[in-house]
């Protein structure tokens, strides 16, 4: 499922101008791996309910984290990610992607900046 998200991000020049396509990764970034990087992780899947009966429609929650040494570039990459994904039809059964929330953080030891975004993706 996250392969649709990764494919969309690696095909978007506004994202890959800041983060190389080979650093857009599923699940996690290895410690000491070169920055910048983006990780994509599926954190929840729920069936949609209709009249108390499950349907063949699912809602997925995905977290995307941008890592960069420079806070302005971390922010710019997160804006590019949101610009690509929010409202997008990702192909296959992934019909709509919606931005939900985001948080920022600083890893002081490595001086890495991160922006983590949460999206809801509807599968039909």
C-alpha positions in Angstrom: 0.0 0.0 0.0 2.8 2.4 0.9 4.4 1.6 -2.5 1.8 3.9 -4.1 2.9 6.8 -1.8 6.6 6.1 -2.4 6.0 5.9 -6.2 4.1 9.3 -6.1 6.8 11.0 -4.1 9.8 9.6 -6.2 8.0 10.8 -9.4 7.6 14.4 -8.1 10.4 16.7 -9.0 9.5 19.3 -6.3 10.2 16.5 -3.7 13.3 14.9 -5.4 14.9 18.3 -5.9 15.3 18.4 -2.1 15.4 14.6 -1.2 17.0 12.1 -3.7 14.5 9.5 -4.8 16.8 6.7 -3.5 16.4 8.2 0.0 12.6 7.9 0.0 12.2 4.8 2.1 9.6 2.4 3.6 9.2 2.2 7.4 12.4 3.7 8.7 15.8 5.3 8.1 18.9 3.4 9.2 21.0 5.1 11.9 23.8 7.1 10.3 22.2 7.0 6.9 22.9 10.0 4.8 20.4 12.9 5.0 18.1 14.2 3.6 15.6 11.3 3.7 11.9 10.6 3.8 10.3 7.6 5.5 6.8 6.3 4.8 5.0 4.1 7.3 1.6 2.5 7.4 0.4 2.9 11.0 -3.3 1.9 10.9 -5.9 0.3 8.6 -9.6 0.3 9.5 -12.6 -1.1 7.5 -15.3 1.5 6.7 -18.7 0.6 8.3 -22.1 0.9 6.6 -25.2 0.0 8.6 -23.0 -1.8 11.2 -21.5 -4.1 8.5 -17.9 -3.9 7.2 -17.5 -3.0 3.5 -14.7 -3.6 1.1 -13.5 0.0 1.7 -10.7 0.7 4.0 -9.2 3.8 5.6 -5.4 3.7 6.0 -3.3 6.1 8.2 0.2 6.8 6.9 3.0 8.8 8.5 5.6 10.4 6.4 8.7 11.9 8.0 11.1 14.3 6.3 14.7 14.4 7.7 17.1 17.2 6.7 20.2 18.9 8.2 18.7 22.3 7.4 15.3 23.3 8.9 14.2 25.4 6.0 14.9 22.5 3.6 13.0 20.1 5.9 10.1 22.4 5.8 10.3 22.9 2.0 10.4 19.2 1.5 7.3 18.7 3.7 5.5 21.4 1.8 6.3 19.6 -1.5 5.1 16.2 0.0 1.9 17.8 1.1 1.4 19.5 -2.2 1.7 16.2 -4.0 -0.3 14.0 -1.7 -3.1 16.1 -0.3 -6.2 15.3 -2.4 -4.3 13.0 -4.7 -5.6 9.8 -6.3 -2.6 7.5 -5.8 -3.6 4.9 -8.4 -4.8 1.3 -8.0 -7.4 1.1 -5.3 -5.9 4.1 -3.4 -8.6 6.6 -4.3 -8.0 9.7 -2.1 -5.2 10.9 0.2 -5.9 13.6 2.8 -3.5 15.5 5.0 -4.4 15.3 8.7 -1.7 16.8 10.9 2.0 17.4 11.3 4.7 17.9 13.9 8.3 19.1 13.9 11.3 17.9 15.9 15.0 18.4 16.2 17.5 15.6 16.9 20.1 17.7 18.8 22.9 15.1 18.8 22.9 14.8 15.0 21.4 18.2 14.3 18.8 16.7 12.1 15.4 18.4 11.6 12.3 16.4 11.0 8.7 17.1 9.9 6.3 14.2 10.5 3.0 14.3 8.6 -0.1 12.1 9.0 -2.4 11.3 6.1 -5.6 9.4 5.7 -5.8 7.3 2.5 -9.1 5.8 1.3 -9.1 2.5 -0.5 -12.1 1.4 -2.5 
